[in-house]
Amino acid sequence: MTTIDSLIQKYLQGVTTEEENLLLFEWIKQSPENEKRLFGEKDIWDVYGFKTNQKEYDSNIELDVLKKQLIPQKSSRLIRFGKLLKIAAILLITFGLGWSSQFLSHTEDTQKADVATQDIFVPKGQINQIFLADGTRIWINSESRLTVPLIFSQNERIVKLSGEAFFEVAKDKKHPFIVDVNGQRIKVLGTSFNVRAYDTSNKIETTLETGEIKLFANGQTTVLKPGDQCLYNKENNKLIVSTVEPEAFSTWKDGRFEFKNENLTEVFKIVERWYDVEISADENYFKNMHFSGVIKRNKDTKHFLELLNNTVPIAYEINADKIKIYPRKNNTIK
């Protein structure tokens, strides 16, 4: 096995160091074929990972087999930003129908320029992953926006979120990590948690997996422990904390959504963002219904509709990216 083969396998397993990521970046810069190979193999890895336990995955054998199934895709465009300060974001990876990457270069001259921010918007149908220079890793879900500074302040590490993201925050007691969300502020030292805070929703959902976080909202403060979930209602300014299975709320970053008795109208919104489709349904009819099940990114919307039909009798029509859902009559489905 060559050095680059070994490096690619480590990257697929998510165990590369920052130095190895940069070496890999230099390699894919050498030719479009290298870039296409890396992201093509990552597509295969993820599709396989949806069906198996990756911890038991033998990359030496299975990856060679799966390579034969790869359908050539249009090469992703690689964007290099020009001269920036020592920045917060190093690597951005886009998950969608294909993969692309954005690497932000940097210089050590941080004294002469004003602090600026980088706006990262993830459109419908995609998931992004961003690595910060402090070691923090962030997954950004569909139709979400994250704003990060090109350089953190001397006292705090502050980012802004609109939408949904999962954070694995690097520990730094001297520089707390803060997530500003509309109407709420989350302060952490080193932890992992999920935040769902879309502008179209009247609530902010914060779910803690590990560590500890402190929430501030409209003069109220609460501390979350692992397994806690806080729902902040932006209309009545109430904070409600409950105990949940936190992993179920962050499976989207691994390519699937797990729903447990989720309000059906909320499920429709999630499906719209995930698959970049437009769903038309009678909200008054479906608003008090709930859905439990798992949907996967490597499945199409029809798979979700068939799952839904097992719970709620529906009929549906699909026209390109537009889906009409309505109550089923006479036991027929269109």
C-alpha positions in Angstrom: 0.0 0.0 0.0 1.4 3.4 -1.0 1.7 6.4 1.4 -1.2 8.2 -0.2 -3.4 5.1 0.0 -2.7 4.9 3.7 -3.4 8.6 4.1 -6.8 8.3 2.2 -7.8 5.4 4.4 -7.0 7.4 7.6 -9.0 10.3 6.2 -12.0 8.1 5.5 -11.8 6.8 9.0 -11.6 10.4 10.4 -8.3 9.9 12.2 -6.0 12.1 10.2 -4.1 14.9 12.0 -4.1 18.5 10.9 -0.7 18.0 9.3 -2.0 15.0 7.4 -5.0 16.9 6.2 -2.7 19.6 4.7 -0.6 16.9 3.0 -3.7 15.4 1.5 -4.7 18.9 0.3 -1.4 19.3 -1.4 -1.8 16.0 -3.1 -5.3 16.7 -4.5 -4.0 20.1 -5.8 -1.7 18.2 -8.1 -4.4 17.1 -10.5 -8.2 17.0 -10.9 -7.9 13.2 -11.0 -6.5 13.1 -7.5 -9.4 15.3 -6.2 -11.9 13.2 -8.0 -10.5 10.0 -6.5 -10.5 11.2 -2.9 -14.1 12.5 -2.9 -15.3 9.5 -5.0 -13.9 7.1 -2.4 -15.4 9.2 0.4 -18.8 8.9 -1.3 -18.4 5.1 -1.4 -17.3 5.0 2.2 -20.3 6.9 3.4 -22.8 4.9 1.4 -21.3 1.7 2.9 -21.3 3.2 6.3 -25.0 3.7 6.3 -25.5 -0.1 6.0 -22.7 -1.4 8.2 -20.8 -0.8 11.4 -17.8 1.2 10.4 -15.8 -0.1 13.4 -15.9 -3.5 11.8 -15.2 -2.2 8.3 -12.1 -3.7 6.6 -11.1 -0.9 4.3 -8.3 -2.9 2.6 -10.9 -5.4 1.2 -14.2 -3.7 1.1 -13.0 -0.4 -0.4 -11.5 -2.2 -3.4 -14.8 -4.0 -3.9 -16.9 -0.9 -3.6 -14.6 1.1 -5.9 -16.0 -1.0 -8.8 -19.4 0.4 -8.1 -18.4 4.0 -8.3 -20.1 6.0 -11.1 -17.9 8.8 -12.3 -19.2 12.1 -11.1 -18.4 15.6 -12.2 -15.3 16.8 -10.5 -15.9 19.2 -7.6 -14.6 22.7 -7.8 -11.8 23.5 -5.4 -11.7 27.0 -4.1 -8.7 28.6 -2.6 -9.1 31.9 -0.8 -6.4 34.5 -1.1 -4.4 36.1 1.7 -6.2 35.8 5.0 -5.3 36.3 8.6 -4.6 33.3 10.9 -8.1 32.0 10.6 -10.7 30.1 12.5 -11.7 27.8 9.6 -9.2 25.5 8.0 -11.2 23.0 6.1 -14.7 22.8 4.8 -16.2 19.7 3.3 -19.5 19.5 1.5 -21.8 16.5 1.7 -24.4 16.2 -0.9 -24.8 14.4 -4.2 -21.0 14.7 -4.4 -18.1 16.2 -2.3 -16.1 19.3 -2.6 -13.7 21.1 -0.3 -12.7 24.6 0.5 -9.3 25.3 2.2 -8.6 28.7 3.7 -5.0 29.7 3.5 -3.4 31.9 6.2 -0.5 34.1 7.1 1.0 34.8 10.5 0.7 38.6 10.1 -2.4 39.1 12.3 -1.6 42.5 13.7 -2.2 44.7 10.6 -5.7 43.8 9.5 -9.1 44.3 11.0 -10.9 41.2 12.2 -13.4 40.0 9.7 -15.8 37.0 9.5 -16.5 34.2 7.1 -20.1 33.4 6.3 -20.8 29.7 5.5 -24.2 28.9 4.1 -25.3 25.3 3.4 -28.1 25.0 0.8 -30.8 22.5 0.9 -29.7 18.9 0.1 -26.3 19.3 1.6 -24.3 18.9 4.9 -21.0 20.6 5.6 -18.2 19.9 7.9 -15.8 22.6 9.1 -12.7 22.4 11.2 -11.5 25.3 13.2 -7.9 26.2 13.9 -8.5 25.6 17.6 -9.4 22.0 17.0 -13.1 22.4 17.1 -15.1 20.4 14.6 -18.6 21.5 13.4 -21.2 19.7 11.2 -23.6 22.1 9.5 -27.0 20.9 8.4 -29.0 21.8 5.3 -30.3 25.4 4.9 -28.1 26.6 7.8 -25.7 29.5 8.1 -22.6 29.7 10.4 -20.6 32.8 10.8 -17.0 32.4 12.1 -14.3 35.0 12.7 -11.2 34.9 10.7 -9.4 35.3 14.0 -10.8 34.7 17.4 -10.6 37.4 20.1 -8.1 37.2 22.9 -10.8 36.2 25.5 -13.5 34.3 23.7 -14.3 32.1 20.7 -17.6 33.3 19.3 -19.5 31.9 16.3 -23.1 32.7 15.2 -25.6 30.1 14.0 -28.9 30.2 12.1 -30.2 26.7 11.4 -28.8 23.4 12.7 -25.3 22.3 13.6 -23.4 19.8 15.8 -20.4 21.0 17.7 -17.3 19.1 19.0 -15.6 21.9 20.8 -11.9 21.8 21.7 -11.1 22.4 25.3 -9.6 25.8 26.2 -10.4 27.0 29.7 -8.9 30.4 29.0 -11.0 31.0 25.9 -14.7 29.8 26.3 -16.5 28.8 23.1 -19.7 30.7 22.6 -22.5 30.0 20.1 -24.8 32.9 19.4 -28.3 31.9 18.3 -31.3 34.1 17.8 -32.4 34.9 21.3 -30.0 32.5 23.0 -26.3 32.2 23.9 -24.5 28.9 24.6 -21.2 28.9 26.5 -18.9 25.9 26.7 -15.3 25.1 27.5 -15.1 21.7 25.7 -18.0 19.5 24.9 -20.2 18.1 22.1 -23.8 19.2 21.5 -26.4 19.7 18.8 -28.3 23.0 18.2 -31.4 23.3 16.0 -32.5 26.9 15.6 -34.0 27.7 12.2 -35.5 31.1 11.6 -38.8 29.6 10.5 -39.2 27.9 13.9 -40.3 29.5 17.1 -38.1 27.3 19.2 -34.4 26.6 19.7 -33.5 23.0 20.6 -30.1 22.4 22.3 -29.1 18.8 23.0 -26.0 17.9 25.0 -24.0 14.7 24.4 -20.8 15.3 26.4 -19.4 17.9 28.8 -21.4 20.8 30.2 -22.9 23.9 28.7 -24.5 27.0 30.0 -27.5 28.6 28.3 -28.5 32.3 28.4 -31.8 33.4 27.1 -33.8 36.5 27.9 -32.3 36.9 31.3 -32.6 33.2 32.1 -29.7 30.9 32.7 -29.6 27.1 32.8 -26.8 24.5 32.9 -27.1 21.3 30.8 -25.6 17.9 31.7 -25.0 15.0 29.2 -28.4 13.7 28.1 -30.2 17.0 28.8 -32.2 18.8 26.1 -33.3 22.4 26.4 -36.2 23.8 24.4 -36.4 27.6 24.3 -39.6 29.1 23.1 -38.9 32.4 21.4 -42.5 33.5 21.6 -43.1 33.1 25.4 -39.4 33.1 26.4 -39.8 29.8 28.3 -36.9 27.3 28.9 -37.9 23.7 29.3 -35.2 21.0 30.1 -35.8 17.3 29.7 -33.8 14.1 29.5 -33.4 12.5 26.0 -31.2 10.1 24.1 -28.8 12.7 22.7 -27.3 10.6 19.9 -30.7 10.4 18.3 -30.6 14.2 17.6 -27.3 14.3 15.8 -27.5 11.2 13.5 -28.1 13.6 10.6 -24.4 14.3 10.5 -23.8 10.6 9.8 -26.3 10.6 6.9 -29.6 9.7 8.5 -32.4 11.2 10.6 -34.0 9.3 13.4 -37.5 10.4 14.3 -39.2 9.4 17.5 -42.8 10.6 17.7 -41.8 13.8 15.9 -44.6 16.2 14.9 -45.3 15.5 11.2 -45.3 19.1 10.0 -41.8 19.4 11.5 -40.8 16.2 9.7 -42.0 17.7 6.4 -39.7 20.8 6.9 -36.7 18.6 7.7 -37.3 16.4 4.6 -37.6 19.6 2.4 -34.2 20.8 3.6 -32.5 17.4 3.4 -33.6 16.5 -0.1 -34.0 20.0 -1.5 -37.7 19.5 -2.4 -40.9 21.4 -1.8 -43.7 19.6 0.1 -47.3 20.8 -0.2 -49.6 19.4 2.5 -52.6 20.4 4.5 -51.0 21.6 7.7 -54.2 21.7 9.6 -54.8 18.0 8.8 -51.3 16.8 9.6 -50.3 19.1 12.5 -51.4 16.8 15.3 -49.9 13.7 13.8 -46.5 12.2 14.6 -44.0 10.1 12.8 -41.3 7.6 14.0 -38.7 6.1 11.7 -35.3 6.6 10.1 -34.7 8.3 6.8 -31.3 8.1 5.0 -29.6 10.5 2.7 -28.7 7.8 0.2 -32.4 7.0 -0.2 -34.8 9.1 -2.3 -37.9 10.9 -1.1 -40.1 8.1 -2.3 -38.5 5.9 0.4 -39.6 8.4 3.1 -43.1 8.7 1.6 -43.5 4.9 1.7 -42.3 4.8 5.3 -44.8 7.6 6.2 -47.6 5.6 4.5 -47.0 2.8 7.0 -47.9 5.1 9.8 -50.3 7.6 8.2 -52.4 6.6 5.3 -51.5 9.1 2.6 -51.5 9.6 -1.1 -48.8 11.6 -2.9 -47.8 13.0 -6.2 -44.2 13.7 -7.2 -43.4 16.2 -9.9 -39.6 16.8 -10.1 -38.7 18.6 -6.8 -42.3 19.2 -5.8 -44.3 16.8 -3.7 -48.0 16.9 -2.9 -49.1 14.9 0.1 -52.8 14.4 1.1 -55.0 12.0 3.0 -55.5 8.6 1.2 -58.9 7.8 -0.1 -60.2 4.5 -1.2 -56.9 2.8 -0.3 -55.1 4.1 -3.4 -51.8 5.8 -3.8 -50.8 7.9 -6.7 
